[in-house]
Amino acid sequence: MSLWIPVTLAAALFQTVRFMLQKTLSTVKLSAAGATFARFAYSAPLAVLGLAIYLAVSGRDLPVLPWKFWMFVVIGGTAQILATICVVALFKQRNFAVGITFKKTEVIQTVIVGLILLGEGVSLGALGAILLGLAAVLLLSKTPGGDGAWWRHLTNRASQLGLGSGVLFAFSAVSYRGAALELGDLDPWFRALVTLAAVTSFQLLSMGAWLAWRDRVELRAVWETRQTGVFVGLTSLGGSFCWFLAFTLQNAAYVKALGQVELMFSLMASTLFFRESITRREVAGIALLGLSILALVLAI
């Protein structure tokens, strides 16, 4: 089995656990910007510390970081911040389910962005598996709250936020792969660690500077909720490292497609841990998504 497959599965599992923590730790009171910043505030120092420890123990030097590496870091880091804000804003919309449906088209958008930025296409078989996965995601995403068919809501704010977040997440995924590839022939996990430390540091500094200028109260709130934030940061760090390693090893579109297994993990958590009911449509969606993931693995 190719290494990128278990690494992507681990990334999806870490991300599911992070969302479970955020749901159970409901006492945390942060704004959208504060919640976004908290993730980077508690993961960036750990990423930099891990890189520093490895360099000290191994005796290796930090690789040369060309300007293209930093270009991809800035594009990817900024896109991820903006995408997260779009998703948070999406949750405030009455028909957010419609927007989430469009947000889940990020896999197809990653294929397009990867082709434009890095010239990386996908095979015909893999494209078929991705389209099958898209059908499964649309089936799973159509939850109560959106009136009428999802395709009738192309012009509303929820759809625009959903599509916008999908595009931005696609740019961040492809940019992170581009940054890692700029580091040359280093070990994949070393490239992933360097890229992760650079991206999270950029996000910490840029968002920290913004909040210090616009909302210092929120900075204090992030610090006051550190007991919760540390656990969210740890799971975020584990998930981010696995995502970055997967992007280093494989085409971002394939990684994103396999990463949709997170939906299956989330539904399992919803049923087993939160004792929430699951509908027949969701069972059908899980089965279809599982089939698409199997087809993707076999097609590559």
C-alpha positions in Angstrom: 0.0 0.0 0.0 1.3 3.5 -0.9 2.3 5.5 2.2 0.0 8.4 1.2 -3.1 6.3 1.7 -2.7 5.5 5.5 -1.3 9.0 6.1 -4.4 10.5 4.5 -6.7 8.2 6.5 -4.8 9.3 9.7 -5.3 13.0 8.8 -9.0 12.5 8.3 -9.2 10.7 11.7 -7.3 13.5 13.5 -9.6 16.1 11.9 -12.7 14.2 13.1 -11.4 14.0 16.6 -10.7 17.7 16.5 -14.3 18.5 15.5 -15.5 16.1 18.3 -13.5 18.1 20.8 -14.8 21.4 19.6 -18.4 20.1 19.8 -18.0 18.6 23.4 -16.0 21.6 24.7 -19.0 23.9 24.2 -17.9 26.3 27.1 -15.3 28.0 24.8 -16.6 31.4 23.7 -14.7 32.8 20.8 -15.6 34.8 17.7 -15.1 33.4 14.3 -11.7 35.1 14.0 -10.7 34.0 17.5 -11.7 30.4 16.9 -9.7 30.4 13.6 -6.7 32.0 15.3 -6.7 29.6 18.3 -6.0 26.7 16.0 -2.8 28.3 14.7 -1.8 29.8 18.1 -1.5 26.4 19.7 -0.2 24.4 16.8 2.4 26.7 15.3 4.7 26.7 18.4 4.5 22.9 18.5 5.4 22.6 14.8 8.4 24.9 15.2 9.5 23.2 18.3 9.3 19.8 16.6 11.4 21.0 13.7 14.0 22.6 16.0 14.3 19.4 18.1 14.8 17.3 15.0 17.4 19.7 13.5 19.3 19.7 16.9 19.2 15.9 17.3 20.0 15.0 13.7 22.6 17.7 13.1 21.0 18.6 9.8 20.6 22.2 8.6 17.4 23.9 7.6 17.1 23.5 3.8 17.3 26.5 1.5 13.8 28.0 1.3 13.5 29.6 -2.2 11.1 32.5 -2.9 8.7 30.1 -4.7 8.4 28.1 -1.5 7.4 31.3 0.4 5.0 32.3 -2.4 3.2 29.0 -2.0 3.3 29.3 1.8 1.6 32.8 1.7 -1.0 31.8 -0.9 -1.9 28.5 0.9 -1.8 30.0 4.4 -4.0 33.0 3.4 -6.4 30.8 1.4 -6.9 28.5 4.4 -7.6 31.4 6.7 -10.1 33.0 4.4 -11.7 29.6 3.7 -12.2 29.0 7.4 -13.8 32.4 7.8 -16.2 31.6 4.9 -17.2 28.3 6.6 -17.8 30.0 9.9 -19.9 32.7 8.1 -21.7 29.9 6.3 -22.9 28.4 9.6 -24.9 31.6 10.3 -26.9 31.3 7.1 -30.4 29.9 7.4 -29.9 27.5 4.5 -26.3 26.6 5.3 -26.9 23.0 4.2 -27.0 24.2 0.6 -23.7 26.1 1.1 -22.1 23.0 2.6 -23.1 21.0 -0.4 -21.2 23.5 -2.6 -18.3 23.6 -0.2 -17.9 19.8 -0.7 -17.2 20.3 -4.4 -13.6 21.3 -3.3 -12.3 18.0 -4.6 -13.3 18.7 -8.2 -12.0 22.3 -7.7 -8.7 20.9 -6.4 -8.4 19.0 -9.7 -8.8 22.2 -11.7 -6.5 24.3 -9.5 -3.8 21.6 -9.4 -3.9 21.5 -13.2 -3.6 25.3 -13.5 -0.9 25.9 -10.8 1.2 22.7 -10.9 0.2 21.1 -14.2 -0.9 18.0 -12.4 -3.9 16.2 -14.0 -5.6 13.0 -12.9 -6.2 9.7 -14.8 -9.6 9.0 -16.3 -10.3 6.2 -13.9 -9.4 8.4 -10.9 -11.6 11.2 -12.3 -14.5 8.7 -12.5 -13.9 7.7 -8.9 -13.8 11.4 -7.8 -17.1 12.1 -9.6 -18.6 9.1 -7.9 -17.4 10.5 -4.6 -18.9 13.9 -5.4 -22.3 12.3 -5.9 -21.9 10.6 -2.5 -21.0 13.9 -0.9 -23.9 15.7 -2.4 -26.2 12.9 -1.1 -24.7 13.2 2.4 -24.8 17.0 2.4 -28.5 17.5 1.6 -29.7 17.9 5.1 -32.9 19.4 6.4 -32.9 23.2 6.3 -32.4 23.9 2.6 -35.7 24.5 0.8 -35.9 22.8 -2.6 -33.2 21.1 -4.7 -29.6 22.3 -4.0 -29.0 23.3 -7.6 -31.8 25.9 -7.3 -29.8 28.0 -4.9 -26.9 29.0 -7.1 -27.1 32.7 -6.4 -27.8 32.9 -2.6 -25.2 33.9 0.0 -24.9 30.4 1.4 -24.0 29.0 -2.0 -21.5 31.7 -2.6 -19.8 31.2 0.7 -19.8 27.4 0.1 -18.3 27.7 -3.4 -15.8 30.3 -2.2 -14.6 28.1 0.7 -14.2 25.2 -1.7 -12.1 27.3 -4.1 -10.0 28.6 -1.3 -9.4 25.2 0.3 -8.5 23.9 -3.2 -5.9 26.7 -3.5 -4.5 25.9 0.0 -4.1 22.2 -0.7 -2.4 22.7 -4.1 -0.2 25.5 -2.7 1.0 23.3 0.2 2.0 20.6 -2.2 3.7 23.2 -4.4 5.7 24.5 -1.3 6.8 21.0 -0.3 7.9 20.2 -3.9 10.1 23.3 -3.9 12.3 21.8 -1.2 13.8 19.3 -3.6 14.7 15.7 -2.8 14.5 15.8 1.0 12.7 13.0 2.9 9.0 13.5 2.4 8.2 13.8 6.1 11.0 16.3 6.6 9.6 18.4 3.7 6.2 18.2 5.3 7.5 19.3 8.7 9.4 22.3 7.3 6.3 23.3 5.2 4.0 22.9 8.2 6.2 25.0 10.5 6.5 27.7 7.8 2.7 27.8 7.1 1.5 27.8 10.7 4.0 30.4 11.7 2.9 32.7 8.9 -0.7 32.1 9.9 0.0 32.8 13.6 1.9 36.0 12.8 -0.4 37.4 10.2 -3.6 36.7 12.2 -2.0 37.7 15.4 -1.0 41.1 13.9 -4.5 41.6 12.5 -6.2 40.8 15.9 -3.7 43.0 17.7 -4.7 45.9 15.4 -8.4 45.2 15.2 -9.5 43.2 18.3 -7.1 42.8 21.2 -10.0 41.6 23.4 -10.2 38.5 21.3 -6.5 37.8 21.8 -7.0 37.8 25.5 -10.0 35.4 25.0 -7.9 33.0 23.1 -5.4 33.0 25.9 -8.1 32.5 28.6 -9.4 29.4 26.8 -6.0 27.8 26.5 -6.9 24.7 28.4 -9.4 23.8 25.6 -7.2 25.3 22.9 -4.2 23.1 23.7 -6.1 19.9 22.9 -7.6 21.4 19.8 -4.1 22.5 18.8 -2.6 19.1 19.4 -5.2 17.3 17.2 -4.9 20.1 14.6 -1.1 19.6 14.6 -1.4 15.9 14.1 -4.0 16.3 11.3 -2.1 19.1 9.6 1.2 17.2 9.6 -0.5 14.1 8.0 -2.2 16.3 5.4 1.1 18.0 4.6 2.9 14.7 4.3 0.2 13.3 2.1 0.4 16.4 -0.2 4.1 15.9 -0.4 3.7 12.2 -1.5 0.7 12.5 -3.8 -1.3 14.7 -6.1 -3.5 17.0 -4.0 -6.7 16.0 -5.8 -6.2 12.4 -5.0 -5.5 13.2 -1.3 -8.6 15.4 -1.1 -10.7 12.7 -2.7 -9.5 10.0 -0.3 -9.8 12.5 2.6 -13.6 12.5 2.1 -13.5 9.4 4.3 -13.7 12.0 7.1 -17.5 12.2 6.4 -17.7 8.5 7.2 -15.7 9.0 10.4 -17.9 11.9 11.4 -21.1 10.0 10.9 -19.7 7.1 13.0 -18.8 9.5 15.7 -22.2 11.1 15.5 -23.9 7.7 16.0 -21.5 6.0 18.5 -20.4 8.9 20.7 -23.2 11.5 20.4 -26.0 8.9 20.1 -27.5 10.8 17.1 -29.7 9.0 14.6 -28.6 8.2 11.1 -31.0 8.3 8.1 -31.3 5.8 5.2 -30.0 8.5 2.8 -26.8 8.9 5.0 -26.3 5.1 4.9 -26.7 5.2 1.1 -24.2 8.1 0.9 -21.7 6.3 3.1 -21.9 3.2 0.9 -21.5 5.2 -2.3 -18.6 7.1 -0.8 -16.9 3.9 0.3 -17.3 2.6 -3.2 -15.7 5.7 -4.7 -12.8 5.6 -2.3 -12.1 1.9 -3.2 -12.4 2.8 -6.9 -9.9 5.7 -6.4 -7.3 3.5 -4.7 -7.6 0.8 -7.4 -7.4 3.4 -10.2 -4.1 4.9 -9.0 
